[in-house]
């Protein structure tokens, strides 16, 4: 199969073009030996690689090194490159293209955001520019596909051409392999000396590119006016006070939307699983099989799949922030604030990615140039509230505020925002401590490009929402499927005989109090394998307001946080004769000793605080081990966060008791 790669600077629209060319015919994985995301898709008889965005071939960040090494390999193999340039920042993008052109790789130069150019009356003479560069130059808009047919025509006829070299001063020779070897040697010497300033080469390239711009682009003033519109918006959105308030208001809208907009679809999913359980119990006559399906698998999966609307909405809104260009402004706005904790604005993307999932967030720390800052983010980012915590938060918040004030703004959303902010505060404090204590040598220099504001690419937003939600559901589903079956077995079978359980039930009936009803099913669960396991850890968790049933869910959630809700659904389904939903079952659960609701405000607050701080995710432990190449950091991180979670939960329980 023929191959070519998409190359370009960040915010050039590569991902949109990749999705446009490949559709659903793509695979996402990691590069061999590293955790940087790799995207490969198929377009007709071509295999397309979407390389991570790169600013220059002299980049030193781990993520950009992946692209640099791939491009150097393409130069050796003469693998074609489709270079995607941001038309509204064309001169800056041509700097990177000039470096690739000097490597003599077959190229097509695609100038993206054709609609923005047309809107601002910026005309690019592609014929003149193509003659100057020596390779095809095309205009396109990856957001709506305008210009796609012309691009497909050039790809089909192998229209990739070796461009003219732009600045030969970097290299000793331009003979195939010697070219690449010289370039690699030059880069290696630069990195070994800790220097990355090739000012002379930069100014030479800038001079040549400026000449190209003057001869091929007209109405340049309109471009400046267009950029000035973004600057006007930045005057407010980057303001140290108003910008921060707007950011907090944006977060509040996001979290309120997670609750408010997901209500109806969550009810539909909940009702659907209730009917499915009823259907299984009615039509399957084999008791153990009906119990396994309804009380184990369906109840466990239903306890997580019900939260798909909330997770999808969260990913959708985060995608809007990124596509509009506002996410980069958050990095800029937060740089001064984060510097007080030993971080920079470069840490914002990994930290905010933690709101989706800590695992890719820790992977994305490879974009951080400073190794000391990178370690601080790795150690602190699990405290950011990931989407796996969302099912736990929402079910417990619903128990605390079962009937919130009607309308979009209510206490459920406010409490959820408070939990997110609590996690953020803890993250910053841990990052500060790691920065103070770490002996890793810092490298604090970094740069940030602010893209112009634009309407989001809706295709990209929805596609990314679909992919990330699908990944979450599949990854969680595999774990929950296994854990649910194990829990069902542990909760359904007992080392004691049926006669023993029946006698114990009859004896407790004689001692039954009015407000503490006893059922045969509850006695059977207490003497099951799960009951014995829960009672082993009950003395440790009892001061937090938890019983052995909650203890079982805590243990199972070490596989993944979101398993907690599925585990509770399984535990409280086993032996239950009612088809009540998980929220109702938790609300009706009674503390046998006090006669009060088991999930009262104090217990719910305790659980919320525990999950704010605890590292309840074995996958995160594994990825920290991989990224740090040491077991010391993940073990220290796990133990430290557990102690912090236990203390916070203990304090919260007794405060609200």
VEXDREN-2710 file (C-alpha; in Angstrom, 1 decimal):
% VEXDREN-2710
k/r/px/py/pz
1/UNK/0.0/0.0/0.0
2/UNK/1.3/3.5/-0.9
3/UNK/1.9/5.8/2.0
4/UNK/2.0/9.5/2.8
5/UNK/1.9/11.6/6.0
6/UNK/0.1/14.7/7.2
7/UNK/2.6/17.2/8.6
8/UNK/2.1/20.7/10.0
9/UNK/2.2/23.0/12.9
10/UNK/-0.3/22.8/15.8
11/UNK/-3.7/24.4/15.0
12/UNK/-3.2/23.9/11.2
13/UNK/-6.3/21.7/10.8
14/UNK/-4.5/18.4/10.3
15/UNK/-6.9/16.4/12.4
16/UNK/-9.9/17.8/10.5
17/UNK/-8.3/16.8/7.2
18/UNK/-7.3/13.4/8.5
19/UNK/-10.9/12.7/9.6
20/UNK/-12.2/14.0/6.3
21/UNK/-9.9/11.7/4.2
22/UNK/-10.2/8.6/6.3
23/UNK/-13.7/8.8/7.9
24/UNK/-14.1/5.9/10.3
25/UNK/-11.5/3.9/8.5
26/UNK/-8.7/4.7/11.0
27/UNK/-6.8/3.2/13.9
28/UNK/-5.5/5.0/17.0
29/UNK/-2.6/3.6/19.0
30/UNK/0.8/4.5/20.3
31/UNK/4.1/4.8/18.6
32/UNK/6.4/1.8/19.4
33/UNK/8.1/2.2/22.7
34/UNK/6.5/5.5/23.6
35/UNK/3.1/6.8/24.7
36/UNK/2.5/9.4/22.1
37/UNK/-0.7/8.9/20.2
38/UNK/-0.4/7.5/16.6
39/UNK/-3.2/7.9/14.1
40/UNK/-3.2/5.8/10.9
41/UNK/-6.0/5.7/8.4
42/UNK/-6.8/4.6/4.9
43/UNK/-7.8/6.7/1.9
44/UNK/-8.4/4.5/-1.2
45/UNK/-5.1/2.6/-1.7
46/UNK/-3.1/5.0/0.5
47/UNK/-2.1/4.6/4.1
48/UNK/-2.1/8.0/5.9
49/UNK/-0.2/8.8/9.0
50/UNK/-1.2/11.9/11.0
51/UNK/2.0/13.1/12.8
52/UNK/1.8/15.1/16.0
53/UNK/2.0/18.9/15.4
54/UNK/5.5/20.2/15.3
55/UNK/6.8/23.8/15.3
56/UNK/10.3/23.2/14.0
57/UNK/12.6/20.3/13.1
58/UNK/14.8/21.6/16.0
59/UNK/12.1/20.8/18.5
60/UNK/13.2/19.1/21.7
61/UNK/9.9/18.1/23.4
62/UNK/9.3/14.3/23.4
63/UNK/6.1/14.6/21.4
64/UNK/7.6/16.8/18.6
65/UNK/10.7/14.5/18.5
66/UNK/8.4/11.8/17.3
67/UNK/7.4/13.9/14.3
68/UNK/11.0/15.1/13.7
69/UNK/12.4/11.5/13.6
70/UNK/9.5/10.4/11.3
71/UNK/10.2/13.3/8.9
72/UNK/13.9/12.5/8.8
73/UNK/13.0/8.9/8.0
74/UNK/10.7/10.0/5.3
75/UNK/13.6/12.0/3.8
76/UNK/15.7/8.8/3.7
77/UNK/12.8/6.7/2.2
78/UNK/11.4/9.5/0.0
79/UNK/8.0/8.9/1.6
80/UNK/5.6/11.8/0.4
81/UNK/4.3/14.4/2.8
82/UNK/1.1/16.4/2.7
83/UNK/2.0/19.6/4.5
84/UNK/-1.0/21.4/6.0
85/UNK/-0.5/25.1/6.5
86/UNK/-2.7/27.5/8.4
87/UNK/-3.6/30.1/5.8
88/UNK/-4.2/32.9/8.4
89/UNK/-0.7/32.3/9.8
90/UNK/0.9/31.3/6.5
91/UNK/4.2/33.1/6.8
92/UNK/4.9/31.4/10.2
93/UNK/3.9/28.0/8.8
94/UNK/6.2/28.4/5.8
95/UNK/9.2/28.5/8.2
96/UNK/8.5/24.8/9.0
97/UNK/7.8/24.0/5.4
98/UNK/11.1/25.5/4.4
99/UNK/13.0/23.1/6.7
100/UNK/11.1/20.1/5.2
101/UNK/11.7/21.4/1.7
102/UNK/15.5/21.4/2.3
103/UNK/15.2/17.7/3.1
104/UNK/14.0/17.2/-0.5
105/UNK/10.9/15.1/0.5
106/UNK/8.1/14.8/-2.1
107/UNK/5.4/17.3/-1.0
108/UNK/2.1/18.8/-1.6
109/UNK/1.6/22.1/0.2
110/UNK/-2.1/22.5/1.3
111/UNK/-3.1/25.9/2.5
112/UNK/-6.0/25.4/4.9
113/UNK/-8.9/27.7/6.1
114/UNK/-9.8/28.9/2.6
115/UNK/-13.0/30.3/3.9
116/UNK/-11.2/32.6/6.3
117/UNK/-8.9/33.8/3.5
118/UNK/-11.9/34.5/1.3
119/UNK/-13.8/36.3/4.1
120/UNK/-10.9/38.7/4.6
121/UNK/-10.2/39.1/0.9
122/UNK/-6.7/37.6/1.2
123/UNK/-5.7/36.2/-2.2
124/UNK/-2.9/33.7/-2.6
125/UNK/-1.5/33.1/-6.1
126/UNK/-1.1/29.4/-5.8
127/UNK/0.3/29.1/-9.4
128/UNK/3.1/31.6/-8.7
129/UNK/3.8/30.1/-5.3
130/UNK/3.9/26.6/-6.8
131/UNK/6.4/27.7/-9.4
132/UNK/8.5/29.2/-6.7
133/UNK/8.4/26.2/-4.4
134/UNK/8.6/23.5/-7.1
135/UNK/5.6/21.5/-5.7
136/UNK/1.8/21.7/-5.9
137/UNK/0.2/24.3/-3.8
138/UNK/-3.6/23.9/-3.1
139/UNK/-6.2/25.8/-1.2
140/UNK/-8.8/24.0/0.9
141/UNK/-11.1/24.3/3.9
142/UNK/-10.9/21.1/6.0
143/UNK/-13.9/22.1/8.0
144/UNK/-16.5/21.7/5.1
145/UNK/-14.4/19.9/2.5
146/UNK/-14.2/22.8/0.0
147/UNK/-11.2/21.9/-2.2
148/UNK/-11.2/18.2/-1.3
149/UNK/-11.8/17.0/-4.8
150/UNK/-8.8/18.9/-6.2
151/UNK/-6.6/17.4/-3.4
152/UNK/-7.9/13.9/-4.1
153/UNK/-7.1/14.4/-7.8
154/UNK/-3.4/15.3/-7.0
155/UNK/-3.1/12.4/-4.5
156/UNK/-4.5/9.8/-7.0
157/UNK/-2.1/10.9/-9.7
158/UNK/0.9/10.9/-7.3
159/UNK/1.2/14.6/-7.5
160/UNK/3.8/14.8/-4.7
161/UNK/6.8/16.7/-6.0
162/UNK/10.3/17.4/-4.5
163/UNK/10.3/21.1/-3.7
164/UNK/13.1/23.5/-4.3
165/UNK/15.6/23.9/-1.4
166/UNK/15.0/27.2/0.3
167/UNK/18.0/27.6/2.6
168/UNK/21.0/25.4/2.0
169/UNK/23.2/26.9/4.7
170/UNK/22.2/24.2/7.3
171/UNK/23.7/21.3/5.4
172/UNK/27.2/20.1/4.3
173/UNK/25.7/18.3/1.3
174/UNK/22.4/17.8/-0.5
175/UNK/23.1/14.3/-1.7
176/UNK/20.3/12.1/-0.4
177/UNK/21.5/10.3/2.7
178/UNK/24.3/12.8/3.3
179/UNK/21.7/15.5/3.6
180/UNK/19.9/13.7/6.4
181/UNK/23.0/12.5/8.2
182/UNK/24.3/16.1/8.2
183/UNK/21.0/17.4/9.5
184/UNK/20.9/14.8/12.2
185/UNK/24.5/15.5/13.2
186/UNK/23.7/19.2/13.4
187/UNK/20.7/18.6/15.6
188/UNK/22.6/16.2/17.8
189/UNK/25.4/18.7/18.4
190/UNK/22.9/21.4/19.1
191/UNK/21.0/19.3/21.7
192/UNK/24.2/18.0/23.3
193/UNK/25.3/21.6/23.9
194/UNK/22.0/22.6/25.3
195/UNK/21.5/25.2/22.6
196/UNK/18.7/25.7/20.2
197/UNK/19.4/29.2/18.8
198/UNK/20.2/29.1/15.1
199/UNK/19.4/32.8/14.6
200/UNK/21.4/33.2/11.4
201/UNK/19.5/30.4/9.7
202/UNK/16.2/31.7/11.0
203/UNK/16.8/35.2/9.6
204/UNK/17.9/33.8/6.3
205/UNK/14.7/31.8/6.0
206/UNK/12.6/34.7/7.2
207/UNK/14.1/36.9/4.4
208/UNK/13.4/34.3/1.7
209/UNK/9.8/33.6/3.0
210/UNK/9.0/37.3/3.3
211/UNK/9.9/37.7/-0.4
212/UNK/7.6/34.8/-1.3
213/UNK/4.8/36.3/0.7
214/UNK/5.1/39.7/-1.0
215/UNK/5.1/38.1/-4.5
216/UNK/2.2/35.7/-4.0
217/UNK/-0.2/37.2/-1.5
218/UNK/-2.4/40.3/-1.8
219/UNK/-4.6/42.2/0.6
220/UNK/-2.2/41.5/3.5
221/UNK/-3.7/44.3/5.5
222/UNK/-7.0/42.4/5.7
223/UNK/-5.1/39.6/7.3
224/UNK/-3.7/42.0/9.9
225/UNK/-7.2/43.3/10.5
226/UNK/-8.5/39.8/11.0
227/UNK/-5.7/39.0/13.5
228/UNK/-6.5/42.3/15.3
229/UNK/-10.1/41.0/15.8
230/UNK/-8.6/38.1/17.8
231/UNK/-6.5/40.6/19.7
232/UNK/-9.6/42.6/20.7
233/UNK/-11.2/39.5/22.1
234/UNK/-8.0/38.7/23.9
235/UNK/-8.1/42.1/25.5
236/UNK/-11.0/40.8/27.6
237/UNK/-10.5/37.0/27.7
238/UNK/-6.8/37.3/28.7
239/UNK/-7.5/40.0/31.3
240/UNK/-6.0/38.9/34.6
241/UNK/-9.3/39.5/36.4
242/UNK/-12.1/39.5/33.9
243/UNK/-10.5/36.7/32.0
244/UNK/-10.2/34.5/35.1
245/UNK/-13.8/35.2/36.0
246/UNK/-14.9/34.3/32.5
247/UNK/-13.0/31.1/32.7
248/UNK/-14.6/30.1/36.0
249/UNK/-18.0/31.1/34.6
250/UNK/-17.3/28.9/31.5
251/UNK/-16.5/25.9/33.8
252/UNK/-19.7/26.5/35.7
253/UNK/-21.7/26.4/32.5
254/UNK/-19.9/23.2/31.5
255/UNK/-20.7/21.4/34.7
256/UNK/-24.3/22.6/34.9
257/UNK/-24.7/21.4/31.3
258/UNK/-23.4/18.0/32.3
259/UNK/-26.3/17.6/34.8
260/UNK/-29.1/19.6/33.1
261/UNK/-28.8/18.4/29.5
262/UNK/-28.2/14.7/30.4
263/UNK/-31.3/14.3/32.5
264/UNK/-33.7/12.9/29.9
265/UNK/-31.4/10.6/28.1
266/UNK/-30.2/9.2/31.4
267/UNK/-33.7/8.5/32.4
268/UNK/-34.3/6.7/29.1
269/UNK/-31.2/4.5/29.5
270/UNK/-32.1/3.8/33.2
271/UNK/-35.6/2.8/32.2
272/UNK/-34.4/0.6/29.4
273/UNK/-32.0/-1.4/31.6
274/UNK/-34.9/-1.8/34.2
275/UNK/-37.1/-3.3/31.5
276/UNK/-34.2/-5.5/30.3
277/UNK/-33.7/-6.9/33.8
278/UNK/-37.4/-7.5/34.1
279/UNK/-37.4/-9.3/30.7
280/UNK/-34.5/-11.5/31.7
281/UNK/-36.1/-12.5/35.1
282/UNK/-39.4/-13.3/33.4
283/UNK/-38.2/-15.4/30.5
284/UNK/-35.1/-17.2/31.8
285/UNK/-36.2/-20.1/34.0
286/UNK/-32.7/-21.2/35.1
287/UNK/-32.4/-19.3/38.4
288/UNK/-28.6/-19.0/38.5
289/UNK/-28.4/-17.9/34.9
290/UNK/-31.2/-15.3/35.3
291/UNK/-29.4/-14.0/38.5
292/UNK/-26.1/-13.8/36.7
293/UNK/-27.5/-11.8/33.8
294/UNK/-29.8/-9.5/35.7
295/UNK/-28.1/-9.1/39.0
296/UNK/-24.5/-9.4/37.7
297/UNK/-23.8/-8.4/34.1
298/UNK/-26.8/-6.1/33.3
299/UNK/-26.9/-4.4/36.6
300/UNK/-23.2/-3.8/36.6
301/UNK/-23.0/-2.4/33.0
302/UNK/-26.2/-0.4/33.5
303/UNK/-24.6/1.3/36.5
304/UNK/-22.0/2.8/34.1
305/UNK/-23.7/3.1/30.7
306/UNK/-26.3/5.3/32.3
307/UNK/-23.6/8.0/32.5
308/UNK/-22.8/8.0/28.8
309/UNK/-24.9/11.2/28.2
310/UNK/-22.9/13.1/30.9
311/UNK/-19.5/11.9/29.6
312/UNK/-20.4/12.6/26.0
313/UNK/-21.6/16.1/26.9
314/UNK/-18.4/16.8/28.9
315/UNK/-16.2/15.7/25.9
316/UNK/-18.4/17.7/23.5
317/UNK/-18.0/20.9/25.5
318/UNK/-14.2/20.4/26.0
319/UNK/-14.0/19.9/22.3
320/UNK/-15.8/23.2/21.7
321/UNK/-13.3/25.0/23.9
322/UNK/-10.4/23.5/22.0
323/UNK/-11.7/24.0/18.5
324/UNK/-12.7/27.6/19.1
325/UNK/-9.1/28.5/20.2
326/UNK/-10.1/29.3/23.7
327/UNK/-8.2/26.4/25.3
328/UNK/-4.9/28.0/24.2
329/UNK/-6.0/31.2/25.9
330/UNK/-6.5/29.3/29.1
331/UNK/-2.8/28.2/28.8
332/UNK/-1.7/31.8/28.4
333/UNK/-4.0/33.2/31.1
334/UNK/-2.9/30.6/33.6
335/UNK/0.8/30.9/33.0
336/UNK/1.4/33.6/35.5
337/UNK/-0.8/31.9/38.1
338/UNK/0.7/28.4/37.5
339/UNK/4.2/29.8/37.8
340/UNK/3.6/30.3/41.6
341/UNK/3.3/26.5/41.8
342/UNK/6.4/25.8/39.7
343/UNK/4.3/25.1/36.5
344/UNK/3.8/27.0/33.3
345/UNK/1.0/27.5/30.9
346/UNK/2.4/24.4/29.0
347/UNK/1.0/22.3/31.8
348/UNK/-2.6/23.4/31.3
349/UNK/-3.3/21.0/28.4
350/UNK/-2.2/17.9/30.3
351/UNK/-4.0/19.1/33.4
352/UNK/-7.3/19.8/31.6
353/UNK/-6.9/16.6/29.7
354/UNK/-7.1/14.9/33.2
355/UNK/-10.7/16.0/33.3
356/UNK/-11.3/13.4/30.6
357/UNK/-8.9/10.7/31.6
358/UNK/-5.6/10.8/33.6
359/UNK/-3.9/8.2/31.4
360/UNK/-3.8/10.2/28.1
361/UNK/-3.1/13.3/30.3
362/UNK/0.0/11.7/31.7
363/UNK/1.0/10.7/28.2
364/UNK/0.5/14.2/27.0
365/UNK/3.0/15.5/29.5
366/UNK/5.6/14.7/26.8
367/UNK/4.8/18.1/25.3
368/UNK/6.3/19.8/28.4
369/UNK/9.9/20.8/27.8
370/UNK/10.9/21.1/31.4
371/UNK/11.6/17.6/32.9
372/UNK/11.1/18.9/36.4
373/UNK/7.7/20.4/35.5
374/UNK/6.8/17.2/33.7
375/UNK/7.4/15.1/36.8
376/UNK/5.3/17.5/38.9
377/UNK/2.4/17.2/36.5
378/UNK/2.7/13.4/36.3
379/UNK/2.6/13.2/40.1
380/UNK/-0.2/15.7/40.6
381/UNK/-2.5/15.2/37.6
382/UNK/-4.4/12.1/39.1
383/UNK/-5.9/14.6/41.6
384/UNK/-7.7/16.3/38.8
385/UNK/-11.3/15.0/38.5
386/UNK/-11.3/12.6/35.6
387/UNK/-14.5/11.5/33.8
388/UNK/-14.3/8.1/35.6
389/UNK/-15.1/9.9/38.8
390/UNK/-18.2/11.5/37.3
391/UNK/-20.5/8.4/37.8
392/UNK/-19.4/8.3/41.4
393/UNK/-20.0/12.0/42.0
394/UNK/-23.3/12.2/40.2
395/UNK/-24.9/9.3/42.1
396/UNK/-23.7/10.6/45.5
397/UNK/-24.6/14.2/44.7
398/UNK/-28.1/13.0/43.7
399/UNK/-28.4/11.3/47.1
400/UNK/-27.4/14.5/48.9
401/UNK/-29.7/16.7/46.8
402/UNK/-32.5/14.4/45.6
403/UNK/-34.8/17.2/44.7
404/UNK/-32.7/20.2/43.5
405/UNK/-34.1/23.6/42.8
406/UNK/-35.8/23.6/39.4
407/UNK/-34.0/25.3/36.5
408/UNK/-30.6/25.2/34.9
409/UNK/-28.6/26.4/37.9
410/UNK/-29.0/24.3/41.1
411/UNK/-27.0/22.9/44.0
412/UNK/-26.1/19.7/42.2
413/UNK/-24.0/21.6/39.6
414/UNK/-22.5/23.9/42.2
415/UNK/-21.4/20.9/44.3
416/UNK/-19.9/19.2/41.3
417/UNK/-18.0/22.4/40.4
418/UNK/-16.8/22.5/44.0
419/UNK/-15.4/19.0/43.8
420/UNK/-13.6/19.8/40.5
421/UNK/-12.1/22.9/42.1
422/UNK/-11.1/21.0/45.2
423/UNK/-9.2/18.5/43.0
424/UNK/-7.6/21.4/41.2
425/UNK/-6.4/23.0/44.4
426/UNK/-5.0/19.7/45.6
427/UNK/-3.3/19.2/42.2
428/UNK/-1.5/22.6/42.4
429/UNK/-0.4/22.1/46.0
430/UNK/1.1/18.6/45.2
431/UNK/2.8/20.1/42.1
432/UNK/4.3/22.8/44.2
433/UNK/5.6/20.2/46.7
434/UNK/7.1/18.0/44.0
435/UNK/8.8/21.1/42.4
436/UNK/10.3/22.1/45.7
437/UNK/11.5/18.6/46.6
438/UNK/12.5/17.3/43.2
439/UNK/16.2/17.2/42.4
440/UNK/15.6/17.0/38.6
441/UNK/17.4/19.8/36.7
442/UNK/14.8/22.3/35.3
443/UNK/14.5/23.7/31.8
444/UNK/11.9/26.4/32.1
445/UNK/11.8/27.9/28.6
446/UNK/8.7/27.3/26.6
447/UNK/6.6/29.0/23.8
448/UNK/2.9/29.1/23.1
449/UNK/1.1/29.9/19.8
450/UNK/-2.3/31.5/20.1
451/UNK/-4.5/30.4/17.2
452/UNK/-7.1/32.9/15.9
453/UNK/-10.6/32.6/17.1
454/UNK/-12.9/30.6/14.8
455/UNK/-16.2/28.7/14.8
456/UNK/-15.6/25.1/15.8
457/UNK/-15.4/22.4/13.2
458/UNK/-18.6/20.5/14.2
459/UNK/-17.6/17.4/12.3
460/UNK/-14.4/17.2/14.4
461/UNK/-16.1/18.0/17.7
462/UNK/-18.8/15.3/17.2
463/UNK/-16.3/12.8/15.8
464/UNK/-13.9/13.3/18.8
465/UNK/-16.8/13.1/21.2
466/UNK/-17.8/9.8/19.7
467/UNK/-14.3/8.4/19.7
468/UNK/-13.5/9.4/23.3
469/UNK/-16.9/8.3/24.6
470/UNK/-16.6/5.0/22.7
471/UNK/-13.1/4.4/24.2
472/UNK/-14.3/5.2/27.7
473/UNK/-17.3/2.8/27.4
474/UNK/-15.3/0.0/25.8
475/UNK/-12.4/0.3/28.3
476/UNK/-14.7/0.5/31.3
477/UNK/-17.0/-2.1/29.9
478/UNK/-14.3/-4.8/29.7
479/UNK/-13.3/-4.2/33.3
480/UNK/-16.9/-3.9/34.6
481/UNK/-17.9/-7.1/32.7
482/UNK/-15.3/-9.1/34.5
483/UNK/-15.7/-7.4/37.9
484/UNK/-19.5/-7.8/37.8
485/UNK/-19.3/-11.5/37.2
486/UNK/-16.7/-11.9/40.0
487/UNK/-18.8/-9.8/42.4
488/UNK/-22.0/-11.7/41.5
489/UNK/-20.2/-15.0/42.2
490/UNK/-18.8/-13.7/45.5
491/UNK/-22.2/-12.2/46.5
492/UNK/-24.3/-15.2/45.4
493/UNK/-22.4/-18.1/47.0
494/UNK/-21.5/-18.8/50.5
495/UNK/-19.1/-21.1/52.4
496/UNK/-22.1/-21.7/54.8
497/UNK/-24.9/-24.1/54.0
498/UNK/-28.5/-22.9/53.2
499/UNK/-29.6/-24.4/56.5
500/UNK/-27.2/-22.3/58.4
501/UNK/-28.4/-19.1/56.6
502/UNK/-32.0/-20.0/57.2
503/UNK/-31.4/-20.6/60.9
504/UNK/-29.5/-17.3/61.2
505/UNK/-32.4/-15.5/59.5
506/UNK/-34.9/-17.0/61.9
507/UNK/-32.8/-16.1/65.0
508/UNK/-32.4/-12.5/63.8
509/UNK/-36.1/-12.2/63.2
510/UNK/-36.6/-12.7/66.9
511/UNK/-34.3/-9.7/67.6
512/UNK/-35.7/-7.6/64.8
513/UNK/-36.5/-4.0/65.7
514/UNK/-39.3/-2.0/64.1
515/UNK/-37.2/0.3/62.0
516/UNK/-34.6/-2.3/61.0
517/UNK/-36.3/-4.9/58.9
518/UNK/-34.4/-8.1/58.2
519/UNK/-34.7/-10.2/55.0
520/UNK/-33.4/-13.6/54.0
521/UNK/-31.5/-12.1/51.1
522/UNK/-29.6/-9.6/53.3
523/UNK/-28.6/-12.5/55.6
524/UNK/-27.4/-14.5/52.6
525/UNK/-25.4/-11.6/51.3
526/UNK/-23.8/-11.1/54.7
527/UNK/-22.6/-14.7/54.9
528/UNK/-21.5/-14.8/51.2
529/UNK/-17.9/-14.8/50.1
530/UNK/-18.3/-11.1/49.4
531/UNK/-19.7/-10.5/52.9
532/UNK/-16.7/-12.1/54.6
533/UNK/-14.3/-10.2/52.4
534/UNK/-16.0/-6.9/53.2
535/UNK/-16.0/-7.6/56.9
536/UNK/-12.2/-8.2/56.8
537/UNK/-11.7/-4.5/55.9
538/UNK/-14.7/-3.1/57.7
539/UNK/-12.8/-2.2/60.9
540/UNK/-10.5/0.0/58.7
541/UNK/-13.3/1.8/56.9
542/UNK/-15.9/2.0/59.6
543/UNK/-14.6/5.3/61.0
544/UNK/-15.3/6.8/57.6
545/UNK/-19.0/5.8/57.8
546/UNK/-18.7/2.7/55.5
547/UNK/-20.0/-0.8/56.0
548/UNK/-18.7/-4.0/54.5
549/UNK/-20.9/-3.6/51.4
550/UNK/-19.3/-0.2/50.6
551/UNK/-15.9/-1.8/51.3
552/UNK/-16.5/-4.4/48.6
553/UNK/-17.2/-1.6/46.1
554/UNK/-14.1/0.3/47.2
555/UNK/-11.9/-2.8/46.6
556/UNK/-13.4/-3.4/43.2
557/UNK/-13.0/0.2/42.2
558/UNK/-9.2/-0.2/42.4
559/UNK/-9.5/-1.7/38.9
560/UNK/-11.1/1.5/37.8
561/UNK/-13.0/4.3/39.6
562/UNK/-16.2/4.0/37.6
563/UNK/-16.5/0.3/38.7
564/UNK/-17.7/1.6/42.1
565/UNK/-21.2/2.4/40.9
566/UNK/-21.4/-0.8/38.9
567/UNK/-20.2/-2.8/42.0
568/UNK/-22.9/-1.1/44.2
569/UNK/-25.5/-1.9/41.6
570/UNK/-24.4/-5.6/41.6
571/UNK/-24.2/-5.9/45.4
572/UNK/-27.6/-4.3/46.0
573/UNK/-29.2/-6.2/43.1
574/UNK/-28.2/-9.7/44.3
575/UNK/-31.2/-11.3/46.1
576/UNK/-33.4/-8.2/45.7
577/UNK/-37.0/-8.9/44.7
578/UNK/-37.6/-5.3/43.6
579/UNK/-36.7/-3.8/40.3
580/UNK/-35.7/-0.5/41.8
581/UNK/-33.0/1.5/40.1
582/UNK/-29.6/1.9/41.7
583/UNK/-30.3/5.4/43.1
584/UNK/-33.5/4.1/44.8
585/UNK/-31.8/1.1/46.2
586/UNK/-29.0/3.2/47.7
587/UNK/-31.5/5.7/49.1
588/UNK/-33.5/2.9/50.7
589/UNK/-30.5/1.1/52.2
590/UNK/-30.7/1.1/56.0
591/UNK/-28.0/1.0/58.6
592/UNK/-28.9/-2.1/60.6
593/UNK/-27.5/-0.7/63.9
594/UNK/-28.9/2.8/63.8
595/UNK/-32.0/2.3/61.7
596/UNK/-31.0/5.5/59.7
597/UNK/-30.3/5.6/56.0
598/UNK/-26.9/4.0/55.2
599/UNK/-26.1/6.7/52.6
600/UNK/-26.8/9.8/54.7
601/UNK/-25.2/13.1/54.0
602/UNK/-22.2/12.4/56.2
603/UNK/-21.4/9.1/54.4
604/UNK/-22.0/10.6/50.9
605/UNK/-19.7/13.5/51.7
606/UNK/-17.1/11.1/53.1
607/UNK/-17.2/9.0/49.9
608/UNK/-17.0/12.1/47.7
609/UNK/-13.9/13.4/49.5
610/UNK/-12.3/9.9/49.4
611/UNK/-12.7/9.8/45.6
612/UNK/-11.5/13.3/45.2
613/UNK/-8.1/12.3/46.5
614/UNK/-7.7/8.5/46.2
615/UNK/-5.8/7.0/43.3
616/UNK/-8.5/4.4/42.5
617/UNK/-7.1/3.4/39.1
618/UNK/-4.6/0.7/38.5
619/UNK/-4.2/1.8/34.9
620/UNK/-2.9/5.2/36.1
621/UNK/-0.4/3.4/38.3
622/UNK/0.8/1.4/35.3
623/UNK/1.2/4.4/33.1
624/UNK/3.1/6.4/35.7
625/UNK/5.5/3.4/36.1
626/UNK/5.9/3.4/32.3
627/UNK/6.5/7.2/32.0
628/UNK/8.9/7.5/35.0
629/UNK/10.6/4.1/34.4
630/UNK/10.5/3.5/38.1
631/UNK/8.3/1.8/40.6
632/UNK/9.2/4.3/43.3
633/UNK/7.0/7.1/41.9
634/UNK/3.7/5.2/41.4
635/UNK/4.0/3.5/44.7
636/UNK/4.8/6.7/46.5
637/UNK/1.9/8.4/44.6
638/UNK/-0.6/5.6/45.4
639/UNK/0.2/5.5/49.1
640/UNK/0.4/9.2/49.6
641/UNK/-3.0/9.8/47.8
642/UNK/-4.6/7.0/49.8
643/UNK/-3.5/8.5/53.1
644/UNK/-4.7/12.0/52.0
645/UNK/-8.1/10.5/50.9
646/UNK/-8.6/8.6/54.2
647/UNK/-7.9/11.7/56.3
648/UNK/-10.2/13.9/54.2
649/UNK/-13.0/11.3/54.2
650/UNK/-12.6/10.9/58.0
651/UNK/-12.8/14.7/58.6
652/UNK/-15.8/15.0/56.2
653/UNK/-17.8/12.2/57.8
654/UNK/-17.5/13.5/61.3
655/UNK/-18.1/17.1/60.2
656/UNK/-21.5/16.3/58.7
657/UNK/-22.4/13.5/61.1
END
